[in-house]
Amino acid sequence: MAAGINSKHLFSEAKRLFPGGVNSPVRAFKSVGGDPLFISRAKGAYLWDADDRRYTDYVGSWGPAILGHAHPEVVAVVQAAAERGFSFGAPTANENLLAQEIQKAMPAMEKLRFVSSGTEACMSAIRLARASTSRSKIVKFAGHYHGHADMLLAQAGSGLATLSLPDCAGVPAAAVADTLVLPFNDVASLEQLFKEQGEQLACVIIEPIAGNVGFIRPVPGYLEELRRLCTQYGVVLIFDEVMTGFRVARGGMQALTGIVPDLCTLGKVIGGGLPLAAYGGRQELMDLVAPLGPVYQAGTLSGNPLATACGLKTLQLLAEPGVYEVLAQRTRSLVRGLVARAHAQDLPLSGDSEGGMFAVYFRSEPVLNFADAQQSQVLSYASYFHGMLSQGVYLAPSAFEAGFVSLAHTDADVQHTFAAAEAVFASMRASSSSFSSARK
Ligand SMILES: *Cc1c(COP(=O)(O)O)cnc(C)c1O
């Protein structure tokens, strides 16, 4: 279904107000074509657009909506918090409670600091790593996204992968001069870099599952080797779990792998949909942060009372036993079902998931890194995306983004998604065979 009349009208107005009509580039349908839907409300697993059409939502606000939208218990605590005042610029009890809730799931977060976005969290963690090591070089991986701080906009994923921008205009060469970019999942290049420059590296920042180019897990032993090298060379290991934290498992990838990072960044789920993120880790590192130490970092709205109320209730509801098993099972069956239905129509599709996070690629071979992901058929993704949208299924408008299942998605929702996929894959096959016969 193309955007309805109300979405079209709002978008033409928005294009006069905002660059590209949006306030974050991934919201535009640039890589799949067409106009974005304007969303008017959401409840549970569903979104409604400005034309009052309902969609099953697999974007989940790009990660936060793990309970489904507008969970009644979360709505109640946010309303109650609003009655008590929006922001005080002074400490509150809920900040302690939320921090303790995070620590229970992630013991590596010995001390933490709340900020308002994942961008801020990653930027601040790197500043701290540089301060603690008195070194300036940082290492990131191609296709991994850590927010839009200048120094991290070198071969980043998310909107940048989608738009195929090798870098970002406006970032001075000096800002990325100390940013080294490695291919993900390549042990040899990692070992070589440490051998040559290990003593000059302040930190390595990594998405322990690459989620901003879809879903790419680390090859066995990769994170272990990274941990070993960082320890050997005194390099701060930063797990960017903004997406994976409380999403692939309660304790994120650090819980699933048992690997303890020196610092960790969180966002998305921990705010439950309101702006809240965090960085934290080893106490002796965190004690370098102001006002205790010399590393300055601040925020007018950091630890905002509405956001901490929302995040705390979200994490409390996620602490119920069995929650992640249900989520993982539902997500796994979604991916398997999609792959099987594509194969039934001779379309190449592969996919993977962990907890409530997944992606599919139009490619038969496994995807191990950014270069592999870019080999997938982007045009097929665009047909799939628009086909599914017309069947009432809202997917990320890009071939290089993870998808998210929430606890509000039922088996019936997944079955509806399968029925939609059957129709879409059949028509994709029909148009691809008419295309190839037309060429003959
Ligand atoms: C979303 C994301 C960020 C950036 O978070 P924002 O809140 O959008 O600034 C950083 N790292 C990862 C892994 C992310 O998925």
The ligand as an ORCA input file, in Angstrom:
! r2SCAN-3c Opt
* xyz 0 1
  C      20.774      3.189     17.984
  C      22.194      2.932     18.261
  C      23.056      3.944     18.710
  C      22.651      5.384     18.767
  O      21.631      5.611     19.671
  P      20.749      6.964     19.545
  O      19.891      6.932     20.762
  O      20.003      6.844     18.253
  O      21.701      8.116     19.531
  C      24.333      3.597     19.079
  N      24.760      2.319     18.999
  C      23.966      1.327     18.565
  C      24.492     -0.063     18.514
  C      22.666      1.598     18.171
  O      21.904      0.600     17.703
*
